Amino acid sequence: MANNDFLKTSIEYLKGVGPERGNLLRGELNINTLDDLLSYYPYRYIDRSKIYKVNEIKPGMAYVQLSGYISDIKFHGHKRTTRMTARFYDETGSVELVWFRGFKWLKNAFKASVRYIIFGKPSEYGNKINIAHPEIESSDKVSITQGSGMKPMYSSSEKLKNKWLDSKGINKLIKTLLDDSRLKIEECLPANIISDLKLLNKHDAIVNIHFPKNHRLLGRAIARLKFEELFFIQLNLLRLKKLRTEKARGIIYDKVGDFFNQYYYNVLNFDLTNAQKKVIREIRQDVKTGKQMNRLLHGDVGSGKTVVALMSMLLAVDNGYQACLMAPTEILSQQHYVTISKSLKDIGVNVGLLTGSTKSSDRAGILKDLVNGELHLLIGTHALIEEVVKFKNLGFVVIDEQHRFGVAQRAKLWYKNQISPHVLVMTATPIPRTLAMTVYGDLDISVIDELPGGRKPVKTIHKYDLNRLKVFGFIRDQIKKGRQIYIVYPLIEESKKLDLKDLKDGYESIVRAFPLPDYGVSIVHGQMKSADKNYEMMRFIRGDTQILVSTTVIEVGVDIPNASVMIIENAERFGLSQLHQLRGRVGRGAEQSYCILMTGVKLSNEARQRVETMVKTNDGFKIAETDLKLRGPGDIEGTKQSGILEMKIADITKDEKILKVARDYAVKITEQDPMLEKQCHQKLRKKYEELYLEKKSWSKIS
């Protein structure tokens, strides 16, 4: 059996596993093969380099290692209450050992004359210290961790522990596998990378991650495995990008025509920022090449991404193609439609709106005009990806708030033309550099990193619930000045009923505090019918109401320059990204805007840090970096769908330096040998195929 085949052996065939344990390992830890077991790394290590004396033990210590003798083995109770105890002693005193299960194998295992090393967690019961279920081995045997004193700890589960697959049991299985004569851990990195970076070879890295010989080798093993993981992620992203740009034919837009020029010179009533101009230049360059564009545009809330997207779509229209813009909500789609159709009505660009609420008669007209080419630009929700929606010649796709759509949903738009349309995906959530490199490394990335001139930074203030009357006074002052107010409540999936009650209670208290006819209050939440929601939103947009009580349905896209105050209730229950998005709903006009974060007095450390971050800075990129550190990459909105952030050992919040080095090497290889055909890259290619291609043909990757 070839080594590669051996590592693909199903886990139940490893000695000590079997069908029952194999099913548990699959279901609980996703360990399906021997290779999966080898790459199930410890999550931490306990230092076993020190041996304590019995009289040094104190309650509350994490773990202790002792050297001494075992005597006085006794059994207590009967049937289910049975337990076994023993006395462990050294020259300074004694401590009780106790077992509640599995002791029938131990009752004849200990000899009075043998010195043992025991390891366990001390606890106090009845003013006496005992150690339950200690690890025990005779001192004349070499401990698997004796060389370094580092004991690996593995995540387990109750089901696994009931089958003796706790941390120690998992480590024992790994030792069994490493001792198997059929096992040969092959190198997968090119020799020059190992030499340049002085990396451990793969075999030594695996051995030392599970059974470190010393602290230095453990550190080198961790560094090697982190580099390997990040390197293959980057190699895959860069290969996909290179193969796409070389193989995916794109529509050529070789002219800037009347629609673009009329909009730029006659319709725009403000100057584009330098950042907007730079991104438009990047997009214009992309669409001249004859290769399909796949570009991510990210910038802070209010930075002017929509204008860039519109001008890019006008390039397509100028060259005889249609364009579409897909947004995640009806409110946002309608707002885009109102803004864009109004700005284009005098230059002859026909704009349509298609959502789940579009009337059947209107829908039929839109679909007809799309097919015959009468409709130049279509804006809508996920209704755009329905099979019945067919374009005459779709040439440009814009996806707004792209993290709200799954990869499969977005891809459906790509196939609505024989030649794939150019794709611009946008997000108002600033992405930290490390996250962008890891999740979006296969896309070209543009950044709008400056706000339009004339806008004042939003002032963010933290107030406790007991200051509510003062906050109400502030609201009255702002309304007297002609301003409008958002008041947002959290709506968390797990407790919709409770949170909806909070929202409605809040609405009733606001109506009491701000009664008609002097004030008007609207309410919007996700459980309302679409027509009712739109009616309430339009009342607020027209200025018929001064206060909008809402859930986070207004988090993205709603643009009302006259709304200058955002009050976020229970702000401690929001993530940093959401808080920043909500704050971005104000500050759209020339007047000073405010964001007031309302919280209870008792805050967790993390909640307090989020609130303090919001008060300190308006910089979305700083906020995104803090969010990444607080929550980790797997919880950042939109990253889970990528699938590549489920890393086994690397952590992009801590391993930025390794990530940059890994990407540099991946760039060199992709440029020099994109198909990994050179002899020196055959092991690399083999591993890459195992990780990413399986049975897929290389020629079909695009």
C-alpha positions, 0 to 999 in steps of 0.5 A: 500500500502506497503511503498516500493511500495509507493515510487515506485509510478510514479511521476505524482501521487504526488499532484501538479505534474500531467502528463505534469509536470511528463513528464518534470521531467522524461525527464529533471531530470530523476525523475521517481518515488517518491523515485527519488524525495526524492534522488534529493538532493540540490546542494548548500544552501543559508544562510537565517539566516540574515535579511538585512535593505533596506538601506544595499542593494547594486547592485551585492549582491547575495541574500538578505532577508528583513522584512517589508511591501508591498504597492502601487501595480501597473500594467504597460503596457498592454497585453504582456508588462504587469508587476506588481510592488509594494513598499516594505519598512522598517524603513530605506527606500524602494525598488521596487518589480517587477513581469513579469508573474504569478502576477494575483494570487498575486494582492489581496494577500498582506495586508498593515498591515501585515509584510512580509519576502521577499527573492530575488536577487537585481538588478539595473535598471535606477539607482534604485534597484529592486527585481524581483519575490521575495519569500514572506511569512508573518512573522507570518508563520514559514518558511521551512528554518527558523530553520537553515537559510539554503535555499536549491537550486536545479538544474532545467531547462528552461522547468521546470521553465516555469512550475513553477518548479524552485528550490523553486517549486522542494523544494515544491514538496519534502515538499508535499511528506514528509508531506504525511501520507503514507510516511515512510522512511525505514532504509537500513543500519545495526544497528551496522554501524549506532551505530559505526559511529554515523550516522543519521537514514535514515528518519532524513537524508532525512528530514535534507538534504532538510529542515535542522533544523540547520547547525549541522544536515545538516552536519550529513545528508550529511555525512550519505547520502555520506556514504550510497552511497559509501557503496552500491557501494563498497558492490556491487563491492566486492560481484561481486568479491567474487561471481566471485572468488568462482563461476567462474571456471578458467583454472589451469596453474600448470606449467611453461614450455619451452616457458616461460623459453626460453623467460625469459632466452634466449630472454629477453636482459634486467632485469625485474624491481622488480615491473614487477617481483611482478606483474608476481608473482601475475598473476602466483598465480592467474592462479593456483587457479582454479578460473577465473582471472580478473586483472587490470594492470596499470602503467605509460607509458613505465613501461613495461606492455607489457612484463608482458602481453607477459610472462603471455600469454606464461604461457597459451601456456605452459599449452596447451592453446591459448592467445590473445591480443586486442588493440584499434588501428591498429597501436598499434596492428601492433606494438605489432605484430611486436615486439612480433612475432620477439621476439618469432620466434626462440622459436616456438610460432606462432603469428597471426595478425587480424585487419580490414585491414587483407586481406581475404586470410590471414584472412581465414588462421588465422581463420583455424589455430585458430580452429585447434590450430596451432596458439598460440597467436593472436593479433588484434583490435576489429576484435577479437570479431567477431563471426567468430573468434573461438579458439580451446581453448582460455585460456588467454585474454589481453586487452590493453588500456582497457578504449577504449573498452566498457564492452560488447565488452570486455565480448565477448572475455570471451565467446570464450571458455567453461571455461572463460579465464583468463583476464588481462586488462591494462591501461597506464593511472595511476589511482588515488587510490580513482578512482581505488577503486570506478571504479575497485573495483571488479577487482584485481589490480596490479601496475607497479610503476617503470620504467626500468633502464637506462632511463632519465626523459623526460624534459618538457618545456613550450614555447609560439607561439612567440618562434617558431623560437627558437623551430625550431632551437632546432629541427634542432640541434636534427636532426643533432644528429640523433634524430627524432621528433613528432609534434602533433596537437589537433583534437577535435570531434566538429571541425574536419574541423577546426582542420584538417586545423590546422594540414595541415597548420602546416604540410605545414609550417614544410615542408617549414622550413625543406625541402627535401633532408635534411629532411623528413616529414611524416603526419598521422591523423585519416581521412586518409585511413588505408593503407596510415596511416600505410605507413607514420608510417612505413616511420617514424619507419624505419627512412626514415623521421625525423619528424612526424606531427600527431594528437593524433592517436599516443597517445598510444603504438607507441614505437620508441626509436630514437624519442626523441622530442615531440612537442605538438601544442595548448597544452592548448587544451589537457587534462592532461591525453592526454598530459602525454600519448603523452609525453610517446611516447618519453624517450624510448631510452637511450638519453635525451628526451624532450617534448615541450608544445606550447601555445598561450599567453592567457591561462585560469587558468585551462589550465595554471595549466595543463601546469605547472603540466606537467612541474613540474612532470613526475609522472603519479600518481601525474598527475592523481590526479591533473586531477581528481581534475581539471575535476572530476571523470565523465570526466576522460577517461574510467570512464563513461562506469562504470555507478557508477560514476553518484553519487547523493551526494558523490564526490570521489575527496573530500570524500576519508576518507568516501570512505575508511570507507565505503569500510572497512565495505563493506569488513567485511559484504562481508566476514561474510555474502556474500549472506546477509542472516543474519537477521540483514542484511535483510534491507540491502539486500532489498536495495541492490536488489532495487539498483542492482539486480531488477529481476536478480537471485542472483545465476546468479551473477558472 
